[in-house]
Amino acid sequence: MRREDKLTIIDSLTEQLNANPNFYLTDIGELNAEATARLRRLCFTRNVKLMVVKNSLLRKAMERSGKDMSEIYPALKGATSIMFAESSNTPAKLIKEFRKSSDKPVLKGAYIEESVYLGDNMLDTLINLKSKNDLIGEIIGLLQSPARNVIGALQSGGQKLSGIVKTLSEKPE
């Protein structure tokens, strides 16, 4: 591969890493053509972008991204493919589902919103992981609940009070 081609790939990977806060490193080696095609179709239907990459080029792209990804470098050994997704747990669910019919893909590591998860044993943890926006939504909902109760009580009390005042004002003295 020519140097210019490598630089183009590194630049493309750097853009992808900067654009996506979540990515998974997997090993899909030893999958036959049929299984690989099924995996790619499943990725496409779930809006997961799957790319096979060279470890050295991916590492250079990680270094250029401006983010500290040094903790995930140990996962850059052997055959590596990278999965990009908007949701933090979609690739983990996809891997788990695909494994019902195959031993691969094997999770090598994941980078989820600046947190690193290494090893295939982290798959169940990643499936249950909630995104930052989901957690913020839950917190807002919890904070709004008591305020809604207070406002509801005040509004119902105000309606009762205005009814009493109206009745008293209509009553002859």
C-alpha positions as CSV (number, residue, x, y, z in Angstrom):
1,M,0.0,0.0,0.0
2,R,1.3,3.4,-0.9
3,R,2.0,6.0,1.7
4,E,-0.6,8.4,0.3
5,D,-3.2,5.7,0.6
6,K,-2.3,5.0,4.2
7,L,-2.5,8.7,5.0
8,T,-6.0,8.9,3.4
9,I,-7.2,5.9,5.5
10,I,-5.7,7.4,8.6
11,D,-7.5,10.7,7.9
12,S,-10.8,9.0,7.3
13,L,-10.5,6.9,10.5
14,T,-9.6,10.1,12.5
15,E,-12.7,11.8,11.2
16,Q,-14.8,8.8,12.2
17,L,-13.3,8.6,15.6
18,N,-13.9,12.3,16.2
19,A,-17.5,12.1,14.9
20,N,-18.5,9.1,16.9
21,P,-18.2,9.0,20.7
22,N,-18.8,5.3,20.7
23,F,-16.9,2.5,19.0
24,Y,-16.3,-1.2,19.5
25,L,-13.2,-3.2,18.5
26,T,-14.0,-6.7,17.5
27,D,-12.4,-9.8,16.0
28,I,-14.4,-11.2,13.0
29,G,-11.6,-13.2,11.6
30,E,-12.3,-16.8,10.6
31,L,-15.9,-15.9,9.7
32,N,-16.7,-17.4,6.3
33,A,-18.1,-15.1,3.5
34,E,-21.7,-16.0,4.2
35,A,-21.5,-15.3,7.9
36,T,-19.6,-12.0,7.2
37,A,-22.3,-11.0,4.8
38,R,-25.0,-11.7,7.4
39,L,-23.1,-9.7,10.0
40,R,-22.7,-6.8,7.6
41,R,-26.5,-6.9,6.8
42,L,-27.4,-6.9,10.5
43,C,-25.0,-4.0,11.1
44,F,-26.7,-2.1,8.3
45,T,-30.2,-2.6,9.6
46,R,-29.1,-1.4,13.1
47,N,-27.2,1.7,11.8
48,V,-23.9,0.3,12.9
49,K,-20.9,1.0,10.6
50,L,-18.6,-2.0,10.4
51,M,-15.0,-1.6,9.0
52,V,-12.1,-3.9,8.9
53,V,-8.9,-2.0,9.8
54,K,-5.2,-2.4,10.1
55,N,-4.1,-2.0,13.8
56,S,-1.2,0.2,13.0
57,L,-3.4,2.6,10.9
58,L,-6.1,2.7,13.6
59,R,-3.6,3.4,16.3
60,K,-2.2,6.4,14.3
61,A,-5.7,7.6,13.8
62,M,-6.4,7.3,17.5
63,E,-3.2,9.3,18.3
64,R,-4.3,12.0,15.8
65,S,-7.9,12.3,17.1
66,G,-6.9,14.5,20.0
67,K,-8.6,12.1,22.5
68,D,-6.6,10.0,25.0
69,M,-7.3,6.5,23.8
70,S,-4.1,4.9,25.1
71,E,-6.0,2.5,27.4
72,I,-7.5,0.7,24.4
73,Y,-4.2,0.2,22.6
74,P,-3.7,-3.3,24.1
75,A,-6.8,-4.5,22.2
76,L,-5.1,-3.6,18.9
77,K,-3.7,-7.1,18.3
78,G,-4.7,-9.7,15.7
79,A,-7.6,-9.2,13.2
80,T,-9.5,-6.1,14.1
81,S,-12.7,-4.6,12.9
82,I,-14.3,-1.5,14.2
83,M,-18.0,-0.8,14.8
84,F,-19.3,2.8,15.0
85,A,-22.8,3.5,16.4
86,E,-24.7,6.5,17.8
87,S,-26.1,4.4,20.7
88,S,-23.6,3.1,23.2
89,N,-25.1,-0.4,23.5
90,T,-26.4,-1.2,20.0
91,P,-23.2,-2.9,18.9
92,A,-23.1,-5.0,22.1
93,K,-26.7,-6.2,21.5
94,L,-25.8,-6.9,17.9
95,I,-22.8,-9.0,18.9
96,K,-24.8,-10.9,21.5
97,E,-27.6,-11.6,18.9
98,F,-25.1,-12.7,16.2
99,R,-23.3,-15.0,18.6
100,K,-26.4,-17.2,18.9
101,S,-25.4,-18.7,15.5
102,S,-21.6,-18.2,15.6
103,D,-18.6,-17.9,17.9
104,K,-17.6,-14.6,16.4
105,P,-17.4,-11.6,16.6
106,V,-15.3,-11.5,19.8
107,L,-15.3,-8.2,21.6
108,K,-11.8,-6.9,22.0
109,G,-12.6,-3.5,23.5
110,A,-15.0,-0.6,23.5
111,Y,-14.6,3.1,23.8
112,I,-17.9,4.6,25.1
113,E,-18.0,8.4,25.7
114,E,-14.3,8.5,27.0
115,S,-14.6,5.2,29.0
116,V,-12.7,2.1,28.0
117,Y,-14.0,-1.4,28.3
118,L,-11.5,-4.2,27.5
119,G,-12.2,-7.9,26.9
120,D,-15.1,-10.1,25.8
121,N,-16.3,-10.5,29.4
122,M,-17.5,-6.8,29.3
123,L,-20.2,-7.6,26.7
124,D,-23.1,-8.0,29.2
125,T,-22.0,-4.8,31.0
126,L,-22.1,-2.9,27.7
127,I,-25.5,-4.3,26.8
128,N,-27.0,-2.8,30.1
129,L,-25.1,0.5,29.7
130,K,-27.3,3.5,29.3
131,S,-26.3,6.5,27.1
132,K,-25.5,9.9,28.6
133,N,-28.7,11.3,27.2
134,D,-30.8,8.5,28.7
135,L,-29.3,9.1,32.1
136,I,-29.9,12.9,31.8
137,G,-33.5,12.2,30.8
138,E,-34.1,9.9,33.8
139,I,-32.6,12.5,36.2
140,I,-34.7,15.3,34.8
141,G,-37.8,13.1,35.2
142,L,-36.9,12.3,38.8
143,L,-36.4,16.0,39.6
144,Q,-39.6,17.0,37.9
145,S,-41.8,14.5,39.7
146,P,-41.8,16.2,43.2
147,A,-42.2,19.7,41.6
148,R,-45.2,18.4,39.6
149,N,-46.8,17.1,42.8
150,V,-46.3,20.4,44.6
151,I,-47.7,22.4,41.6
152,G,-50.7,20.1,41.3
153,A,-51.4,20.5,45.0
154,L,-51.2,24.3,44.8
155,Q,-53.4,24.4,41.8
156,S,-56.1,22.2,43.3
157,G,-55.9,24.2,46.5
158,G,-56.2,27.4,44.6
159,Q,-59.3,26.2,42.8
160,K,-60.9,25.2,46.1
161,L,-60.0,28.6,47.7
162,S,-61.4,30.6,44.8
163,G,-64.7,28.5,44.9
164,I,-65.1,29.3,48.6
165,V,-64.4,33.0,48.1
166,K,-66.9,33.1,45.2
167,T,-69.6,31.3,47.3
168,L,-69.0,33.7,50.2
169,S,-69.2,36.7,48.0
170,E,-72.5,35.6,46.5
171,K,-74.0,34.9,49.9
172,P,-76.2,37.7,51.2
173,E,-75.1,39.3,54.4
